[in-house]
Amino acid sequence: MNSLEGLLRNALLAAARSARLKAMALRLPVTAAVVRRFVPGETIAECLAAVRALAADGLHASIDFLGEDTTSPAQAAVVRDGYLEVLARLAAEGLTGTAEVSVKLTALGLGLPDGRGLALAHAREICAAASAAGTTVTVDMEDHTATDATLGVLAELRRDYPDAGGVLQAYLHRTLDDCTLLAGEKSRIRLCKGAYAEPAEVAHQTREEVSTAYVACARVLIAGDGYPMLATHDPEMIAAVAELAAQYGREPGSYEYQMLYGIRSDEQRRLAAMGEAVRVYVPFGTDWWGYFVRRLAERPANLLFFLRALLGR
């Protein structure tokens, strides 16, 4: 990442938390059309339509009911109830074999005073509903200040729901050690590069450093006894995962690739056609601003796509 890209990325990540910029964007007629590339809709019905379309292409899904940094227990309860409704609809429509849910603990109240217990209680309810429906839950990771709390809640959830998945971010200096601890039998871990602006004291800063860290972490997970979920759109990382899987005798289906809805869709279908397990992260809901802007920050091509749409090209 060159210095200009770094400055642009940091500016976009700051914008992701700006209520003023969100309000301005909502007034632009083109915004909704562009957002739909990355967020298939605001309703459960729109989300499930996207899940069915992915399933028709041999792709699995992980559904995210968008929201984070909940500001009240009532708001956290609304998010919990949203997930319970999603899981009920997945079961009713026979989609639990192809789709799971991903949850952010701050959306369930983690950031509130004494919020750990509240978030854990809500996450337990979601895990129980997922288990009854015949699917799974992955606990998303957020910025580094929430890492210890998130992994602690995950450990408690796994006592009753051992298939609960977790997420590790390769750009954090600590993640290689976390991978070693979490690569045990049947442990479901999603490895991503990381999408938050983090200080140099806790995270690698250059593209090369992050890529090197990603491969090192992927090696630990693939060599382990768990179920690695390798989240990347980077062609070099996809190739590296394939090489590591071959080196450690991993058959397709004993690990999976994960990608975001609307990004490299052709590659998603290509990998699935080769027999690889591929899961697409499908977000939905009205609270899409932070998620959308972080997608722009991750790849200059995404920002170019947005700017072209704004200019009507």
C-alpha positions in Angstrom: 0.0 0.0 0.0 1.5 3.3 -1.1 1.2 6.5 1.1 -1.6 7.9 -1.0 -3.6 4.7 -0.8 -2.9 4.6 3.0 -4.2 8.2 3.4 -7.3 7.5 1.4 -8.0 4.3 3.3 -7.7 6.0 6.6 -9.9 8.9 5.5 -12.6 6.4 4.4 -12.4 4.4 7.6 -12.9 7.7 9.5 -15.9 8.4 7.3 -17.4 5.1 8.2 -18.1 6.5 11.7 -19.4 9.9 10.5 -23.1 10.5 11.0 -22.9 13.7 9.0 -21.3 12.0 5.9 -23.9 9.2 6.2 -26.7 11.8 6.1 -25.2 13.5 3.1 -24.8 10.2 1.2 -28.4 9.2 1.9 -29.5 12.3 0.0 -27.7 11.3 -3.2 -30.1 9.4 -5.5 -27.4 7.2 -6.9 -26.2 5.9 -3.5 -28.9 3.3 -3.0 -28.2 1.8 -6.4 -24.5 1.6 -5.8 -24.8 0.2 -2.3 -26.9 -2.7 -3.7 -23.7 -4.0 -5.3 -22.5 -4.8 -1.8 -25.7 -5.0 0.3 -28.6 -6.8 -1.5 -31.3 -5.0 0.4 -32.7 -3.7 3.7 -35.2 -6.5 4.3 -35.0 -10.2 5.2 -36.9 -11.0 2.0 -34.3 -9.2 -0.1 -31.5 -11.0 1.8 -33.0 -14.4 1.3 -33.6 -13.8 -2.4 -29.8 -13.2 -2.7 -29.1 -16.3 -0.7 -31.3 -18.4 -3.0 -29.5 -16.9 -6.0 -26.1 -17.8 -4.5 -27.3 -21.3 -3.7 -28.3 -21.8 -7.4 -24.6 -21.1 -8.2 -23.4 -23.7 -5.7 -22.4 -21.0 -3.1 -23.1 -20.9 0.6 -23.9 -17.8 2.6 -23.2 -16.1 6.0 -25.8 -13.5 6.7 -25.0 -10.3 8.6 -27.9 -8.2 10.0 -26.1 -4.9 9.8 -25.4 -2.9 12.9 -22.7 -2.2 15.4 -21.9 0.0 18.4 -25.4 -0.4 19.8 -26.3 2.5 22.2 -29.0 0.9 24.3 -30.2 -2.5 25.6 -33.5 -2.0 23.7 -31.5 -1.6 20.4 -29.5 -4.7 21.2 -32.7 -6.6 21.7 -33.9 -5.5 18.3 -30.8 -6.9 16.7 -31.2 -10.2 18.6 -34.8 -10.4 17.5 -33.7 -9.7 13.9 -31.4 -12.6 13.9 -34.0 -14.9 15.4 -36.4 -13.9 12.6 -33.7 -14.6 10.0 -33.1 -18.0 11.4 -36.8 -18.8 11.5 -37.2 -17.8 7.9 -34.1 -19.8 6.9 -35.6 -22.9 8.5 -39.1 -22.3 7.0 -37.7 -21.9 3.5 -35.3 -24.8 3.7 -32.1 -22.7 3.5 -30.3 -23.7 6.7 -28.2 -26.2 4.7 -26.8 -23.4 2.7 -26.7 -20.4 5.0 -25.6 -19.5 8.5 -25.5 -16.1 10.4 -22.6 -13.8 11.4 -23.1 -11.6 14.5 -21.2 -8.6 15.8 -21.1 -8.5 19.6 -21.2 -4.7 19.7 -24.5 -4.9 17.9 -25.7 -7.2 20.7 -24.7 -4.7 23.4 -21.0 -5.5 24.1 -20.0 -1.8 24.2 -22.7 -0.9 26.7 -21.8 -0.5 30.5 -21.7 -4.1 31.8 -22.5 -5.1 28.2 -20.5 -8.3 28.1 -23.2 -10.3 29.9 -25.9 -8.8 27.8 -24.1 -9.6 24.5 -23.3 -13.1 25.7 -27.0 -13.7 26.6 -28.2 -12.5 23.2 -25.5 -14.5 21.4 -26.6 -17.6 23.3 -30.2 -17.2 22.2 -29.0 -16.8 18.6 -26.8 -19.9 18.9 -29.7 -21.9 20.4 -32.0 -20.8 17.5 -29.4 -21.7 14.9 -28.8 -25.1 16.5 -32.5 -25.8 16.5 -32.7 -24.7 12.8 -29.8 -26.9 11.8 -27.2 -24.2 11.0 -24.4 -22.3 12.7 -23.3 -18.9 14.0 -20.0 -17.1 13.4 -19.0 -14.4 15.9 -17.5 -11.5 13.9 -14.4 -9.7 14.9 -14.3 -5.9 15.2 -11.5 -3.4 16.0 -8.6 -4.5 18.3 -10.2 -3.0 21.4 -12.9 -5.7 21.3 -10.6 -8.7 20.5 -10.1 -10.1 24.0 -13.8 -9.6 24.9 -15.0 -11.2 21.6 -12.7 -14.3 22.0 -13.8 -14.6 25.6 -17.5 -14.7 24.7 -16.7 -17.1 21.9 -15.0 -19.5 24.4 -18.1 -19.4 26.6 -20.5 -20.0 23.7 -18.5 -23.0 22.6 -19.1 -24.8 25.9 -22.7 -25.4 24.7 -22.3 -24.7 21.0 -19.0 -26.1 19.9 -19.7 -25.3 16.3 -19.8 -21.6 17.0 -17.3 -20.0 14.6 -14.9 -17.2 15.3 -12.9 -14.6 13.3 -9.3 -13.6 13.4 -7.7 -10.7 11.6 -4.2 -11.4 10.1 -3.0 -7.8 10.3 -2.9 -7.9 14.1 0.4 -8.8 15.6 -1.2 -11.2 18.1 -3.1 -13.2 15.5 -0.5 -15.9 14.8 -0.6 -16.9 18.4 -4.4 -16.8 18.4 -4.5 -19.1 15.4 -2.3 -21.6 17.2 -4.7 -21.6 20.2 -7.8 -21.8 18.0 -6.7 -24.4 15.5 -8.0 -27.4 17.5 -10.4 -30.1 16.4 -13.6 -28.9 14.8 -12.8 -25.3 15.5 -14.4 -23.0 12.9 -12.2 -20.0 12.3 -12.6 -17.4 9.6 -9.3 -15.7 8.8 -9.4 -12.3 7.1 -6.9 -9.6 6.6 -8.7 -6.9 8.7 -10.8 -3.9 7.8 -10.3 -1.4 10.6 -7.8 1.4 10.9 -5.4 0.1 13.6 -2.2 1.7 15.1 1.2 0.3 14.3 1.6 -0.9 17.9 -1.0 -3.6 17.3 -1.2 -4.1 13.6 0.9 -4.5 10.4 0.7 -1.4 8.2 1.9 -2.4 4.8 0.2 -4.6 2.2 3.3 -6.8 2.1 3.4 -7.3 5.8 -0.3 -8.1 6.0 -0.1 -10.6 3.1 2.9 -12.3 4.8 1.0 -12.5 8.1 -2.1 -13.9 6.3 -0.2 -16.7 4.7 1.6 -17.6 8.0 -1.8 -17.6 9.9 -3.5 -19.6 7.1 -0.7 -22.2 7.4 -1.3 -22.7 11.1 -5.1 -23.1 10.6 -4.8 -25.4 7.6 -2.2 -27.5 9.4 -4.4 -27.8 12.4 -7.4 -30.0 13.2 -10.2 -27.4 12.8 -12.2 -26.1 9.9 -10.4 -23.1 8.4 -12.6 -20.4 6.6 -10.2 -18.4 4.5 -11.7 -15.0 3.7 -9.9 -13.2 0.9 -10.4 -11.7 -2.5 -6.6 -11.4 -3.2 -5.6 -13.7 -6.1 -2.2 -14.3 -4.4 -3.8 -15.4 -1.2 -6.3 -17.6 -2.9 -3.4 -19.4 -4.7 -1.5 -19.6 -1.4 -4.4 -21.3 0.3 -4.7 -23.8 -2.6 -1.0 -24.6 -2.2 -1.2 -25.0 1.6 -4.3 -27.2 1.3 -2.4 -29.5 -1.1 0.7 -29.5 1.1 -1.3 -30.6 4.2 -3.6 -33.0 2.4 -6.7 -30.9 2.8 -9.6 -32.1 0.6 -12.2 -29.6 -0.7 -14.9 -29.4 1.9 -12.5 -29.7 4.8 -12.0 -25.9 4.6 -13.7 -23.1 2.7 -13.0 -19.9 0.9 -15.1 -16.9 1.9 -15.7 -13.7 0.0 -18.0 -10.7 0.3 -21.3 -10.2 -1.6 -20.7 -8.3 -4.8 -16.9 -8.6 -4.9 -15.2 -10.9 -7.4 -18.5 -12.8 -8.0 -17.0 -14.5 -11.1 -14.1 -15.9 -8.9 -16.6 -17.2 -6.3 -18.4 -19.1 -9.0 -15.1 -20.3 -10.6 -13.9 -21.8 -7.3 -17.3 -23.4 -6.6 -17.3 -25.0 -10.1 -13.9 -26.5 -9.2 -15.5 -28.3 -6.3 -14.3 -25.8 -3.6 -16.5 -24.8 -0.7 -17.2 -21.1 -1.1 -19.2 -19.0 1.3 -20.4 -15.5 0.6 -20.9 -12.9 3.3 -24.3 -11.4 2.7 -25.2 -8.3 4.7 -28.6 -6.7 4.9 -30.4 -4.0 6.8 -30.8 -0.2 7.1 -27.6 0.3 9.0 -25.3 -0.2 6.0 -23.2 3.0 6.0 -20.2 1.7 8.0 -20.1 -1.6 6.2 -20.3 0.0 2.8 -17.5 2.6 3.4 -15.2 -0.1 4.8 -15.7 -2.0 1.5 -14.7 1.1 -0.4 -11.6 1.4 1.8 -10.4 -2.1 1.2 -9.9 -1.9 -2.6 -9.3 1.2 -4.8 -11.4 -0.5 -7.5 -14.5 -0.4 -5.2 -14.0 3.4 -4.7 -13.5 3.9 -8.5 -16.8 2.0 -9.1 -18.6 4.3 -6.6 -17.1 7.5 -8.1 -18.0 6.5 -11.6 -21.6 5.9 -10.5 -21.7 9.3 -8.9 -20.5 10.9 -12.1 -23.1 8.9 -14.2 -20.5 6.9 -16.1 
